Amino acid sequence: MDPRQLIARLAELKAEGDAIMQQLMASGIPPEDIMAAMEGGGQEAAPPMPPPMGGPGMGAGPGPDLPPEIPQGMPQGLLAG
């Protein structure tokens, strides 16, 4: 398809999508639900996220690999002091 035709088709699709969104919002569907459906590829519910790789300490969240907090009152940075 010619790039100009693709651009015209994209504009048509955007206008159609905007009209559908307005109809959904007018019928009382919350905008959050509409956006979630769009992000999910048109599915009613987004597929569950796979569990993070590794376990604690492997980037799955706060764990023993984090440095200890700096106590209050201690100089922080090169300019403190």
Protein Blocks (a to p, Z undefined) as FASTA:
>chain_A
ZZklmmmmmmmmmmmmmmmmmmmmmnopafklmmmmmmnnopabdcdddddehdehilpa
ccfkbccdddehiaedjklZZ
